[in-house]
């Protein structure tokens, strides 16, 4: 399906025709080489000598499903969560700042033991965070915005169990219907001590092909079961939209959705870096039969390159967006260099 113009990306052939190559020789230099690219340059990564996927994984899909996830600390009990009063972003910062390798498939968090029956691990990829921000930016800059249809919080238990929010999110592809779904376990009132428990239970009832195909079967000897919840860009974009709406309430801004968010928000540094991955990075793939042997990085390789940035710049510079430093999301320029 063809992407809308806002989400269009230059092809490998176009990049080769219009820019000059520069070559990466070491994996530890990748993030800085991408950040330092001049306007007329693209980076070539020879994956036979600078591997972007660990060699024990036979293909990118295996790596995305079975690779290492950065685990955000989960309080051991409801009492510990309530007593500690540690916001999710602080736990995320601790986990991200401890990253010593770029070879990760995303980050994960878990519902707190003893809170509801659903104890499945939640998995989030950095690529999905970047795409979520691109969807949100598209909505704010066009007439096809994300719509928060209704926030269900009339029940007395809403502050304890989290709100349910009905949303509508535009597709990134032409002639495709909007995604309509509900977000559950959303913190609207962080004054309730249970908010420290609710945030880890985030879940939606969205249905689309990529999500249905994201199931996995663990290896036989693995200690963990095979059932996880993968969270994708449209779901995260809806959360971002709700967060913006609550922060910009006219009479009484509500910081709760932002404070208790299970999702980091890409900074301008990360947005620029991700745009460079999409429009100015190519890999030399020995499996390709074409003359150049060059292709664009796949989703798994994009993910690894984003973790390379985390390793160099840490959490607050990469996924802790501040309006004082990064400006308004409405002003983000997602046009890819041509």
N, C-alpha and C positions, 0 to 999 in steps of 0.2 A: 504493500500500500504506500502510495506516495505521501511524503511528509508535507505539511503546510510550509509555505515559504519561510515563516519565522523559525522553523526547526530544520531547514535545509542545511546540508553540509557539502563542502567541495569534495569531489572525487580524488582518488590518488593520482589519476592522470592529470587532472587540473592542477594539483599542487606541484607536480613535477614540471609541468610546462611553465608555470609562472613564478617559481622561486628557485633559489640555489640551495643545494644540499650541504649540510654539515653533519658530521658523523659522531655517534656516541661510542666510547670505547669501554666504559666501566659503568656498572649498574649504580654505584654510589654517586655518580655525577648526573644522573638522569634529570632529577628535579631542577637542579640549577641550570642545566643546559637548556631545558624547555623554557624556564623563566627568562633566560638571557637571549633567546632567539631574536634576531633583528627582523625588521619588517619583510625583508626580501629572502629570508631563510626558512628552510624546514629541516627538521632533525630526522636522520635515518638511524634506526636501531637495528643492528644485525642480531637477530634473536638466537642464532647459533652460538654466538660468543657472549652476548648480553641477554640471557633468557629473561622473558617477562612472565613466564609461567614456570613454576617449579617442575623439574623434569620428571618427577614421579607421577605427574598427572597426565594421562594420555591425550586429553583435549581440554579446551577452555571450559566446557560445560561441567566436566568432572571437577575442575578446580573451583568453580563458582559454587558447586553444591557441597564439596567435601574438603575444600581448603580451610586454612586456619582463619577463624573469626576472632577479632579482638573482643574479649569479653568484658563488658561493663559490669562492675561489681553490683551484686544484688544483696540487699540486707538479708540476714538469715531468718528473720521473722518479722511479723507485723509490728511487734513491740519495738524491735530495733529500728525499723524504718521510721516509726512515729517519733521515737526518742532522739534519733540522730539528726533529723531535720536537714539532711543533706540533699540539696537539689540535684535532679538528674544530670544537669550539665556539668556539675562539679565532678560527679562520678565518671562522666564521659571524658572530661579533661584529664583526669588521673590515668584512665586507660589509654587514651590517645598519646599522652605525653610519654608513656612508658614504651611505646612502640620502638622496636630495635630493628625491624625488618620490613621491607616493602611488600613481602609476599603474604598478603591477607586478602580474603574474599569479601570482607565487610566487617561490621561489628554486630554484637548481639547483646540482648538483655533478656531477663526472665521475669515472669510474674513471681511475686513473693510467695514463698511456701506457706500454705494455710489460707491463702486468699483466693477464693473461687477454685473450681475444679480444673480450669484450663491452666496447665503449667508448661505449655509449649514455649520453647525458645523463640523469641522474636529476632529476626535477622534483617539488617539494613545495610545496603551497599552505598558507598560514597557516590557512585555514579547516579544512583536513584535520588540522592539528595540534590545533586546538581541539576538533574533533569526536572525535579520537582520545582526548584526555584525558577527554572526556565519556563515551566508551565504557568507558574504564578505570575511571572513577569509578562508573559504573553497575554494573560487575562487582564492585567492592569493597564496594558498598553493598547488593547483592542476592545471591541464591543463584545467579545466572547469570553467573559470573565468567569471565574469560579464562583458558584453561588452557594452560600450557606442558606439552605431552604428552611430549616427549623432546628432549634436547639431544645431538646427535651430535657428539662431539669425541674419540672413541677413537683416530681415525687420528693418526699422528705429524704429519701435515700440517695438522691442524685449527688449530693456532696460527698457521700460515703462510697458509693459505687461508681461514680463518674457519670457524666452526661452522655446521652446518645444524640448524635448530630447528623441530620440528613443533608447531603451535599450533592452538587452537580458539577462535574469537572469536564472541560472540553478535551477532545481527543487531539493528539498531535498530527493525525493523518487526515487527509481530505475525505469528505463524504462519510465520515464515521460518526456514529451517534455519541452523545455525551455519556460519560460514566455517571450513573446515579447509584448512590450507595449510602450506607450509614456508618459513621465512626462510633465506636463504643469505647467506654472506659476513658473518657476525656475529662481532664481536670478543669473545672470552671471556677471552683472556689478553693484556693490553696490555703485558706484559713482553717479548713477542716483538716485535722491531723491525718486522716486517712488518705489525703491527697498524695502522700509519699508512697502509698501502696497502689493507688488507682493508676498512676502514670505507667507503670510497668505492664499493665494488662491491655494496652492499646490493641484494638482489633477492628476490622471492617468486614462487611459482607459483599465487597466488590467481586465481580466476576469478569475475567477476561483471559484470553488464551495463555499469555505468558505466565500468569499467576497459577493457572491450573496445571501447567507443565513444569512448575518449579518444585514439584515433589521430589523426594530422594529416598533411596534405600541405603541405610548405613551398611558398612561392611560387617560381616557376621560377628567378628570379635569385638566390635565397638561396644563401649559401655553404655552409650546413650542410644535412645530409640531413634527412629527415622523421622519423627513427626516434628516439624518446625513450621513457623509462620514467616514467610517472606513478605516484606512490606515494600511496595513499589511506588514509583514516582507520583501517580495520580492520587494515591492515598496520602502521601506526605504533603503534596501540594494543597490538598484540602485542609490539612491541619495548619499549614502555613497561612492559608487564607483566613481561617477562623482566628488564628493568633493575631493577625493584622487587624481584623475587625474589632477584636476585644481591646487591643492596645489603643485603637483610635476611636473608641467610644466618645461621643461628644461631651457627655456630662460626667461620667465616672469611668476613666480607663481601667481596664482589668488586666493585670500582669500575670494572672494565674496560668493561662494557657501557655504563655512563653516560658515562665519559670519552671513549669513542670513538663516541658516538652521532651519527648524521648528522641527528638531529632535535632542534630546540629544544623546550622544554617550557613551555607557557603559565604565566605567573605568575598570582597572584590578581588583579592589576590587569588583565591581559589577559582572564581568565575573566569578570570583571565587565563589562568593555567589550564582549566578544563577546555576552554575555547581553543587554546593552542593545541591540545591533544587532538581535538576533533578536526582541526584545519591545517596543522603544520607539523604533524608527526607521522612518519611512515615506518614500517618495519620491513626488513629483508626476510622473506619467508622462503626457505629452500624448497618447500613443497610446491610453490607456484611455478607453473610452466611458462608464464609470460616472459617477455624479453627483459623487463626491468626487475621482476621478482619482488616488487614492492606492493604493499597493501596498507590499508589503514588499520590501526589497532582495534581489536575486537573488544567486547564489553569487559571480559576478564582482564585484558591487558590495560584497558583504561583504568580499571579498579586498582590494579597494582601501581600504576603511575600516580594515582591520587594518594595512595598510601606512601609512596616515595616523598610526596610533598609534605605529608603529615610528619614523617620521620625527620625532615629537615626543619620545618617551620613550627611544629607543635600545634595544639588545638586552638588556642585563642587567635592565632594568626590565620587559621584556615577555615574553621567551622564555628566560630563564635562571632556572628555578625553584629556590629555596633553601628548605629546610625551616625554617631559622631565621627567615625572613621570611614565607613562604607557608604553613607548616604542612603537615600530612599530606594527601595526595591523598584519603585515606579520608574526610576531613572536609569536602571541597568540597561546596558547596551549588549544584546546577545548576538549582534551581527558578527558572523565569522569572517576572518580576513580572507580577502580574495586576491 
